[in-house]
């Protein structure tokens, strides 16, 4: 049974409030607006949706990504449970923040004010791009940061300030 809007809102808020890297990077926080906007872009906040590419639920988590995240972090999140799906998506955003932040920025701030007109100028854009396109297509050791999906990044960035979902 699909989760209600109130249940989705609570699950996304809980995921945003979690500290994903308590030991190595406790200052990494995933902004609630980023989680809400990503879930809206990915699924329209539909908890039971399955995309033709295999993405599941609110955050459209790929089963292989869920397996990898669970194994890497010793968790057993269920990609089919809307609460766990929110945690998986937010945990992946946190991992991308650390991975790309360490590789290119020496910083973990997901702040739009740090972005210039150049899409590859800030961590926020890179994390959004990698969430959608995969981290390997965006960030690779020894290669320049690449944003292969500027329209997706622009959509999520706009949703972070203009989405009807922000008022839910």
N, C-alpha and C positions, 0 to 999 in steps of 0.2 A: 504494500500500500504506500502510495507517495506521501512524503512528509508535507505537512502544512507550511505555509509561509512563516508562521511564528516558530515552528520547529526548525526550519532552515535558518532563520535569523539567529536563533539561539546557538545552533551548531556552528555557524560561521563566526559568531562572536566568541564562543569558547575556543575555537581554533586560533583566532587572532590573539587571544589573551595568553596562550600557552608560550612558555619559554622552551624553544626547541634545542638550544645549545647551551645548557646551564653551566657546563664546565669550560668548554673551549671558546665560546662566543656568546656570553649571556646577554650582550647588548643587542643581539639580533631580535628584532620584533617585526612581525609582518603586519603592516597597517590594516586595520579593519576595512578601509575603503578598497584596498588592493584585493583582499580576499572576496569581498562582496562583488566587486566589479569583475573579477576573474570568473567567479561562479555564474554571474549573470551572462557574461560573454560566452562561456562554455555551454551552459545548459538552460539559461533563463530561470535558474533556481529550481529546476525540475530534478527531483531526487531519484526518480526511477528511469530516467532516460538512458538509452544506450545508442551511441552514435554508430554510423556505418563503419567508421575506422576502428571501432572497438572500445572507445572511451566510455566510461561508466559513471553515471550519477552526476551530482552537483558540480564537481570539479572536473568531470570527464577524465578521470584517472584511467590510464591504460593498465590492464591487468599485470603486464610485465613490470611496469613502474611500481605498482603496489607491492608486488612480490619482492622487488629489489629494495624498496624502502623498508618493508617489514624485516627482511633479512639483515640489512645494514644496521638497523637501529633496534633489533631485538624486539620488535612489536608483532602484534597479530591483528592489525586493523583489517576490517572486512570492507572491501571496496563497495559492496552492495548495501552496507548500512550508511545512511546519510550522515550520521555524526562521524563515523570513521572515515568516510569519504572526504568530509571537510578537513579532518586532521591530516589525511594523506596529502591532499592538495596543498594545505598550508605547510606541512612538513617539507614537501618538495620545493615550495617557494623558499623556505628557510635554507634548505640545502643549496639551492641555486644561489641564494644570496651569499652564503659563505664561500662556495666554490668560485663564483665569478668575482666576488668582492676580493678574495685573496689573490686571484690570478691577475686582475687588472686594476683594482681601485685601492687596495689596502684600506678599505672602508666598507661598512655594512649599511650605510644610510640609504634607505629607499625613499628618497625625497625628490619630488618633482622640481623643486627650486634649484637642484644641482644640475639639471639637464639644460643643455643649450639646444640650438636648432639641429645640431649634429645628432643623429639617432644613437650613435655609439658613445655619446658623451657621458652617460650616467648609468649607474648600476640599476636603477629602476627599469629603464628601457630594456636593458640586457636580460634582467630576470623575467620580465614579461615575455620577451621574445623567446627565451629558452623554455619557458613553461609550455608554450605552444609548439615550438619547432624542435625542441630537444637541445640539451646543453652542448652536445658535440657540434651542432651546426652554428652555434653562437660563440662559444668559447673553447679554444683549443690551445694548449701550451705551445708557445712560440709563434702563434698566429695572431693577427689583429682581431679584435672584437668585431663580430659581424652581426648585423640585424637583418635577417633574411625575410622578415615578415612585417614591414613597416605599417601596413594597414591594420593588422591585428594589434600591434603595440599602440597605435593611435586610438583604436577603438577602446581598448582597456583603459588607457590614460584618460580619455574623455569620460568613460563610465565612472572613473574614480571621483569625478567632481559633479557629474550631471545625471547619474543613473537614478531612476525612480527607486531603485532598490536601496539607495542610501537612507531613504526615509522610512524603510520598513523596520 
